[in-house]
Amino acid sequence: MFQTGPILLGQYRPVDTFLHHLDARAKMLPITLVLVLGLLTESFAFYIVILAALVLGLLLSGVGSRQLLSNSKPIIWLVVVTAAYHLVFSGGESRLVVDWGWFHIREAALIKASFFSLRLVLFVAIAFLITLTSSPSELAEAFTRILAPLRRVRIPVQDLSLILFMAIRFIPVLYEEFEAIRNAQIIRGVRFTGSVITRIRRTLGIIIPVFVAALQRADDLALAIEARGYRSDGDRTIYSHLRFGAREWAFGLGTSLAIAGLFYLTV
């Protein structure tokens, strides 16, 4: 059976919600703070509260619970690999929790597997939320505005924002390319069923055609940009005029203070 439907990451959905109307820079401030503090903290409570807030934000931004769960399936494999690595290699000499002959799980390994898996889910949820509620052009423009002072030291901010814009836009495009090639293989009689190893091996056979198609798209895009006379050092006009008003200040500062307070209480 064919599987269709775009993935959530990188797929902006124009819905009339509070987060959609916010300036992207107001969302980047607390998100950056979460990313920084998330790497510094060792508290499960911090991750759980922030993750619950992110899931609530996703649900309030037009994503149904069923759709959120279905789009989270690929993340499960990343979580499984992360947890398996720490269960095997991070035990040390801590207390044994599970002792099944040759298979051992130690307390430190179990804690690290849970902690780093939760961190991975948190970071993916952040990517889901920011790409869902802000269009790629808004994110690129916000990125350009934030890094504008770096132009004085000859950092190509315009080029970096263009790379960010194309990277976000290519996520759903590559997914659609992957699904098209997969469905073509199914029509030819390939079955992506069976054991996990068999499914992985047959799926890897799709990666090379997707990679080749991505290179072709990148080459066409480079020619299109060159044909339109793009110059990174030239003055550029702005299609969407961002406005950082009182609502953005209240959201950015309020959520940042709440995140900092949560970090202080759970440290």
N, C-alpha and C positions, 0 to 999 in steps of 0.2 A: 504494500500500500504506500502511495506517495505521502510524504510529509511536507507540508507547506506551512507558511506563516513566518513572518519576520521575527528575528530575535529582538529582545527589548533593548539591549545595549546599542547605543548609537542611533536609535530610532525615535526621533522627536515626534511627540504627539501634541498637536495644537488643541489644547483643551482650555476652557475658561475656568482656571483655578488661580488661587492666590500665588502659588509658586511660579506659575507660568507668566504672570504679569510682573514679577520682580525682575529688576536688572540682574543680569548674570553675575556681575561683580559682587552683589550682595550675597549671593549663594556661595561664591568662591571663598569668601572670608571665613565663615564657619567650617566649610569643608576642608580648607587648608589647615585650620586649627585642629580638626579631628584627625587628619592624616598625620600631623606632627605629634600630637599627644598620644595617638594610637600606637606610635612606634616607641614612645617613652614609658607608657604605663604597662603594668603587669597585672592589672585588675580585671577580673571577669565581669564585675559589676559595670565598669565603664563601657565595655564592649556591648553588653546585653542592653543597657539603657539606650545607648546611641543607635544600636541596630533596631530596637523597637521603634524609636522615633523615625528612623529612615523608612521602615516598612509602613508605618502610619502615613508618612508623607507620600509614599508611592501609592497607597490605597486612596488617599485624598486627591491625588493628581490624575485620576482617571484610569488607573490600572486595577482591574479586577483581581480578586484573590486567586481565582483559577488560572488566569493568564500569568500572574506573577509566579505561581508554582511551576507552571509548564515551562516558562522561560528560565527557571532556575535549575533545570535538570542538568545542563552541561556543567554547572558549577559543582554539582555533587561529585563528579569524577575528580575535579581538582581537590576537593575537600578530602576525598578518599585517599588520593595519592599523598597529600600533605600529612594526613593522619597516619597512614601506613609508614611513611618515612620516620616520623618521630616515635612511633611505637616500636620500631625495630632498632633505631640508632640512638635514641635519646634517653634510655633508661638509666644508664650509669649503674651505681650500686645501691639504688633506692630499694624500698620494700617491694617484694613481689605481690602483685595483685592477682594475676592469673598464672598458673603453672600447669601447662598441659604437655608434659613430656619435653619435647624439643622447643615448644612455643612458650615464651615467657612474656608477660607484660608487667612492667614495673610502674610504680606510682608516679615517678617523675616523668616517665614516657607518656603515661595517660594524661597527665596535666598539660604537658607541652603539646601533645596532639590536639587536645581540646582547645587550648589557647590559640595556637596558630591557625587552626581551622576556622575558629570564630573570627580571627583577624582577617582572614581571606574573605569570608562571607561579608564582613563589614565593608571592606574596600570595594568589593564588587557592587554592593548595595549603593554605595556612594556614586559609583560610575553610572549605575542605573538611574538614580534620581537626577543627577545633573544633566545627563543626555536626554532624559525624558522631558524635562521641564524647560530646557533651553535649546534653541535651534543651533546647528553648527555655526551659522554666521554670527549669532549672538555670542557664542562662546569664543570664537576667534576674535571678534571685536573687543570683548571684555579682556581677553588675553593681551591684545595689542595695547589697550588703554593702561592696563596694570603695569606692563613692562615698558611703557613709553620712555621713562627716564633712562633706560639702558641704551637708547639710541646715541646718547652723548659719548658713550665709550665704544661706538661703532659695532654694536651687536645688532644683527639683522632681525629686528623684532617683526617686521612685516613678513619676512620669509618664514619665521617660526610660527606665526599665526596662520599663514597659508598652509603649512605642513599640518598643523593641528586640525584645521578645517577639513583638509582632504582625508586625514586619518579617520576622523569621525564619520565622514560621509562614506568611506570605503567599507566600513564594518557591515552595514546591511547589504551593500553591493556584493561583497565577497560571499556573504551568506547565501544570497540568491544564486550566485554562480555555483557555489557548492551544491545547493539543492538541485539545480538544473542538471549538473553532471551526474549527481547521484540518481536522479530519476531516469536519466538516459541509460545508466548502467542497469537499473532495474528492468527497463524495457528490453535490454539485451539479455536478460536472464540471470543477472547477478543477484544473489540473495544476501542481504545484510542481516542474516539471522545465524543462529548457532551459538557456539561458545564465545566467550568474551575475546579470546585470542583471535578467533576467526573473524569476528566483527571488526576488531581493530586492524587486522591485516588488510581486509577488504576496504576499509575506510581510508587507510593510508594510500591505497591506490588512487584515490581521488585527489590527494593533496597536490601531486605534481601537475595535473591539468589545471587545478585552481591557481597554483603558483604561476604557471605560464600565462593564464588568462589575466592575472593581476598585473604581470609585467607588461602585457599588451595594452591593458587599460592605462597603466602609468605612462607608457610611451605616447599613447594618443593624447592623454591629458597634458603632457609636457609640450607636445606640438601645438595643442590648442592654446596653451598659455603663451607660448612664444609667438604664435600668430596674432594674438591680441596685443602684443607689444608690452607685456608685463615687465616692469622694472622695479626691483626691490627698493632702490634708493629714490624713487620718484614720489611726489606728493599724490596721495590717493584720496578720493572722495569717499564718503561714508553713506551707505544705503540706509541703514537703520541708525537713528540717533538715540543713543542711550541716555537715560536720565536717572541720576542717582539722587532721589528725593528723600523726604522724611520717612516714607515707608521703608525704603531700603536701609537707611541708617538705623531705624528701629529694629528691623529684622536682623541685620548683620551684627550690630552690637549686642542686642538681646540674646540671640542664640550663642554668640561667642562667649558672653559672660556666663551663660548657663553651662556651656561645655567646660569652660575653665573651672567653674565651681564644682561640677561633677568630678573633674579630674582631681581637684584638691581634696574632695571628700573621700574618694576611692583610692587615693595613692597609698 
